Amino acid sequence: RMGRSVSVLNQCFEDKIPMEVQVAAADAFRRMPCKADRLKLKSIYENKAMEAELRNTAYLQLMQCPTMDLINGIPALLQVEAEDSQFGSFVASQIDNLKETSDPFQQGVKDMLKDLVIPKQFNMNPLKN
């Protein structure tokens, strides 16, 4: 059943589908258990040619169930983003917020991020590093 739901959502990411539908499909993964296949979301998140809004949403849904592989890949992904990249700024800001969070439900993610270094072009507060 879950596999079928993921399959239907993944079909929404085809080029001919309107962007707002693609964003809604990515957002729908928030209701999926962590064991759901998120490979399509990861490919969207990593694809610089995709719209920033869709990449941001894919990133947020991946961070609902973060893996060390995902976390460890963030600096390299940001390194190739342009300094004025909306996506890069969004991810860097969100990482900064997660590193500072006191939300008890985010402590596991906070621990995973504690040693993560954001590339200089996205360092919002140079005094933090």
Backbone as a ProteinNet text record, in pm:
[ID]
protein_1_A
[PRIMARY]
RMGRSVSVLNQCFEDKIPMEVQVAAADAFRRMPCKADRLKLKSIYENKAMEAELRNTAYLQLMQCPTMDLINGIPALLQVEAEDSQFGSFVASQIDNLKETSDPFQQGVKDMLKDLVIPKQFNMNPLKN
[TERTIARY]
82.5	0	86.3	186	272.5	351	396.9	470.7	388.3	261	170.1	156.3	144.7	133.6	258.5	374.8	501.2	507.5	466.1	467.1	378.7	260.6	168.9	230	286.4	350	466.4	547.1	661.8	618.7	500.9	449.8	420.2	396.1	366	488.6	607.7	730.1	771.5	685.4	717.2	713.1	793.9	808.1	676.7	583.9	459.2	361.7	390.8	303	331.2	226.4	247.7	332.2	412.6	504.7	432.3	316.9	246.3	204	175.2	141	266.6	378.4	504	542.6	527.6	559.7	465.9	337.5	241.2	274.6	317.8	355.5	477	576.8	695.1	655.2	567.7	521.6	443.7	375.1	295.3	382.6	512	600.8	611.9	570.8	578.7	489.3	389.9	297.4	343.1	449.7	500.4	596.5	595.7	694.2	835.5	932.7	1072.2	1117.6	1055	1096.7	1049	965.9	920.1	1038.6	1036.7	1143.8	1144.8	1253.4	1266.4	1373.5	1408.2	1512	1477.1	1352.1	1311.1	1327.2	1290.4	1309.6	1457.2	1542.7	1686.4	1737.7	1689.3	1736.1	1688.3	1569.7	1519.7	1604.5	1629	1709.1	1848.3	1906.7	2042.8	2050.2	1937.4	1935.9	1926.8	2037	2041.9	1947	1903.4	1814.4	1668.6	1637.9	1500.1	1469.5	1341.2	1296.2	1335.2	1376.2	1418.7	1307.1	1184.1	1073.1	1057.8	1070.9	1059.6	1179.5	1298.8	1418.7	1408.7	1362.1	1345.8	1250.7	1139.2	1039.8	1095.9	1167.1	1228.5	1328.3	1409.8	1506.7	1435	1329.8	1257.7	1202	1150.2	1094.4	1204.4	1319.1	1432.2	1480.2	1475.6	1521.5	1421.5	1303	1209.6	1265.1	1344.5	1404.7	1551.1	1630.9	1767.9	1855.4	1947.2	2047.9	2183.6	2283.6	2416.7	2467.8	2428.5	2465.7	2413.2	2287.6	2227.7	2300.3	2317.9	2383.2	2525.1	2599.6	2739	2751	2647.4	2651	2613	2559.2	2512.8	2625.4	2740.9	2845.8	2889.1	2906.8	2948.3	2840.7	2715.1	2605.7	2603.1	2617.5	2615.9	2738.4	2849.1	2973.3	2956.4	2873.1	2854	2737.2	2668.1	2559.2	2617.4	2553	2595.2	2571.6	2652.7	2643	2504.5	2438.9	2306.7	2193.2	2225.8	2127.4	2021.7	1895.9	1785.2	1786.1	1809.2	1811.7	1925.2	2045.5	2159.9	2139.7	2087.5	2061.5	1955.4	1853.1	1746.9	1802.2	1879.4	1935.2	2029.4	2117.6	2213	2140.6	2039	1961.6	1889.1	1832.2	1758.9	1853.8	1973.2	2074	2114	2138.8	2171.7	2062.5	1936.8	1824.4	1819.3	1840.1	1837.5	1951.5	2067.6	2181.1	2154.1	2065.6	2035.2	1904.3	1831.3	1696.9	1696.1	1589.7	1566.5	1446.3	1391	1277.1	1318.8	1251.5	1290.4	1275.7	1187.6	1167.3	1276.5	1357.7	1463.4	1603.3	1612.5	1744.1	1828.9	1767.7	1843.1	1906.6	1830.2	1883.2	1990.8	1966.1	2064.2	2197.6	2191.8	2313.7	2383.9	2306.4	2364.4	2435.8	2388.3	2440.4	2553.9	2581.9	2672.9	2810.1	2863	2995.8	2991.3	2871.5	2856.7	2904.4	2988.7	3039.2	2978.2	2911.4	2848.9	2955.7	2957.4	3054.6	3047.3	3162.1	3174.5	3072.1	3040.3	2949.4	2809.1	2775.3	2643.5	2651.1	2767.7	2784.5	2719	2600.4	2523.7	2585.1	2649.6	2706.4	2849.1	2948.4	3086.8	3137.8	3071.2	3114.6	3078.6	2987.3	2943.6	3044	3127.1	3219.4	3354.2
-120.5	0	126	130.2	246.5	259.8	146.3	148.4	207.3	176.5	231.5	382	428.9	572.6	646.1	590.2	651.3	655	547.5	540.5	649.3	668.1	771.6	910.1	934	1063.6	1087.2	984.8	999.3	1033.2	985.3	1018	1167.3	1232.9	1376.7	1461.6	1402	1477.4	1481.5	1432.5	1436.5	1580.4	1610.3	1746.8	1814.3	1738.3	1799	1836	1793	1819.9	1961.2	2041.5	2177.9	2179.4	2284.3	2295.2	2287.5	2350.8	2348.1	2206.7	2123.3	1983.2	1906.9	1934.2	1869.5	1905.7	2033.2	2077.2	2008.9	2001.4	1934.8	1786.5	1722.3	1580.4	1562	1649.6	1641.3	1662.2	1758.7	1788.8	1671.8	1595.5	1481.6	1373.6	1372.2	1273.3	1292.6	1407.6	1429.8	1332.4	1279.3	1184.2	1038.7	1019.4	884.1	841.9	714.8	667.7	676.3	678	692.7	580.2	465.5	354.5	370.2	472.1	496.5	536.1	492.9	521.5	670.7	737.9	881.1	911.8	814	833.7	944.6	953.4	1058.5	1196	1207.5	1334.2	1372	1272.7	1299.6	1347.9	1289.2	1332.5	1475	1511.6	1648.9	1745.5	1709.7	1791.5	1818.4	1721.9	1733.9	1799	1818.2	1865.4	2018.4	2082.7	2229.2	2286.4	2205.8	2253.8	2263.9	2207.7	2210	2343.7	2377.1	2500.7	2498.3	2614.8	2625.5	2581.7	2619.4	2583.5	2431.8	2362.3	2216.6	2154.6	2206.6	2155.4	2179.2	2296.6	2326.7	2227.5	2201.3	2109	1967.6	1925.2	1792.1	1781.7	1885.4	1887.2	1874.2	1953.1	1947.5	1808.1	1743.1	1609.6	1506.8	1522.9	1433.3	1450.4	1572.6	1599.3	1551.4	1508.7	1446.5	1311.8	1248.5	1118.4	1122	1208.3	1225.6	1103.5	1082.3	977.7	1048.7	981.8	1041.9	1062.4	977.1	994.3	1128.1	1159	1285.7	1402.6	1395.3	1503.2	1526	1419.5	1432.3	1488.4	1473.2	1523.9	1670.6	1731	1869.9	1967.9	1963.3	2061.2	2054	1935.2	1920.8	1974.4	1947.5	1996.9	2149.8	2208.2	2353.7	2417.1	2346.6	2399.2	2434.2	2359.2	2384	2477.3	2522.9	2618.9	2759.6	2842.7	2981.9	3054.5	3156	3230.5	3292.3	3329.5	3391.1	3289.4	3163.6	3057.8	3061	3070.4	3067.4	2934.1	2827.4	2694	2682.9	2722	2712.6	2794.6	2915.2	3000.5	2938.6	2880.3	2815.8	2700.3	2612.8	2496.2	2540.8	2636	2683.2	2744.2	2823.4	2885.8	2780.3	2682.7	2577.3	2493	2466.4	2391.5	2471.5	2602	2687.7	2681.3	2689	2683.4	2548.8	2440	2307.1	2289.7	2347.7	2337	2409.1	2509.4	2590.5	2550.4	2457.1	2426.9	2371.1	2404.5	2344.4	2248.9	2231.4	2142	1999.1	1937.9	1802	1699.1	1724.4	1631.1	1643.7	1748.6	1770.7	1742	1690.8	1671	1568	1465.9	1365.8	1428.1	1511.9	1581	1679.7	1750.5	1846.4	1776.7	1660.3	1583.3	1541.2	1503.3	1462.5	1579.7	1701.4	1819.5	1889	1846.9	1924.6	1949.3	1858	1875.6	1922.5	1947.4	1988.2	2132.1	2152.9	2286.5	2331.1	2445.4	2502.3	2578.3	2563.1	2638.1	2788.7	2854	2995.7	3086	3058.3	3148.9	3151.5	3052.6	3048.7	3067.8	3101.4	3119.5	3250.8	3240	3358.4	3433.7	3358.5	3419.4	3367.1	3440.5	3391.8	3369.2	3424.8	3404.2	3266	3196.6	3064	2954.2	2968.1	2859.4	2879.4
0	0	0	88.9	94	-36.8	-90.3	-216.2	-328.9	-329.4	-431.5	-414.1	-290.9	-264.9	-311.5	-281	-323.3	-475.7	-540.3	-685.6	-746.7	-690.6	-740.4	-720.1	-602.1	-577.1	-673.6	-696.3	-786.6	-929.6	-970.7	-1104.3	-1116.9	-1004.8	-1006	-1037.1	-1038	-1062	-1209.1	-1297.9	-1440.2	-1490	-1592.3	-1643.8	-1680.7	-1734.3	-1783.3	-1670.3	-1550.2	-1435.8	-1384	-1356.1	-1305.8	-1177	-1163.5	-1049.9	-915.9	-903.2	-773.8	-735.5	-835	-808	-764.4	-828.3	-790.3	-646.4	-611.8	-475	-374.9	-408.1	-319.5	-303.7	-411.8	-404.7	-314.3	-328.9	-242	-96.7	-74.1	62	122.5	39.4	88	152.1	122.1	184.1	334.9	386.9	532.3	608.4	540.9	604.1	588.1	513.1	488	599.3	633.4	731.9	674.1	760.7	716.8	624.9	631.6	545.3	400.8	372.7	235.6	148	24	-71.7	-105.9	-70.7	-95.8	-201.4	-283.9	-385	-483.7	-523.1	-618	-552.7	-425.5	-354.8	-351	-327.5	-320.8	-455.9	-564.7	-696.2	-726.9	-680.3	-698.4	-616.2	-492.3	-401	-458.1	-524	-576.6	-714.6	-781.8	-919.9	-927.5	-964.8	-972.1	-1076.9	-1171.5	-1276.8	-1230.1	-1115.9	-1065.1	-999.8	-993	-927.5	-779.9	-728.6	-588.4	-492.4	-519.4	-430.8	-418.6	-530.5	-529.2	-457.6	-482.9	-414.7	-264	-224	-81.2	-16.5	-81.8	-27	-20.2	-123.9	-123.2	-7.7	10.5	120.9	256.3	277.1	405.4	432.3	328.5	348.5	371.8	307.9	335.7	479.4	529.1	665.7	771.8	729.8	824.3	872.1	787.7	816.4	772.7	833.8	784.6	808.4	716.9	732.2	738.3	790.5	793.2	650.8	558.2	418.7	365.9	393.7	352.1	419.1	550	626.2	574.6	558.1	514.3	373	291.4	155.3	141.5	246.6	239	204.7	271.9	237.9	91.2	37.4	-102.4	-196.6	-164.3	-247.3	-244.8	-126.6	-115.3	-180.9	-179.9	-237.8	-385.1	-455.5	-598.2	-628.3	-524.9	-543	-558	-638.6	-651.9	-519.3	-494.5	-369.4	-349	-457.6	-446.6	-463.2	-452.2	-469.3	-358.6	-399.4	-303.3	-228.6	-301.9	-240.9	-139.2	-177.7	-86.8	38.5	23.5	139.3	229.9	168.8	246.5	329.4	265.5	334.5	446.8	416.5	517.1	636.9	611.5	718.5	801.7	734.8	804.7	890.2	839.8	916.1	1040.4	1022.5	1137.1	1243.3	1199.3	1293.4	1365.4	1292.1	1354.4	1454.5	1424.9	1517.2	1649.1	1645.6	1764	1832.5	1775.7	1825.2	1967.8	2038.2	2169.8	2163.2	2043.4	2022.8	2056.8	2154.5	2194	2081.7	1986.2	1876.1	1769.6	1777.9	1679.1	1733.5	1855.7	1917	1842.8	1788.2	1711.1	1588.4	1518.2	1400.4	1443.3	1551.7	1603.2	1630.7	1691.2	1718.9	1589.4	1488.8	1360.3	1291.8	1316.8	1248.5	1322.5	1445.2	1530.6	1468.9	1389.5	1330.3	1184.5	1134.3	994.8	976.1	876.5	844.9	712.5	717.6	598.1	518.4	384.9	304.5	330.8	320	354.6	286.3	159.6	89.1	150.3	232.7	296.4	447.5	497.4	640.9	681.5	742.4	778.6	895.8	985.1	1104.7	1122	1076.2	1081.6	1224.5	1324.5	1462.7	1516.4	1448.6	1496.5	1467.9	1364.7	1328.2	1381.2
[MASK]
+++++++++++++++++++++++++++++++++++++++++++++++++++++++++++++++++++++++++++++++++++++++++++++++++++++++++++++++++++++++++++++++++

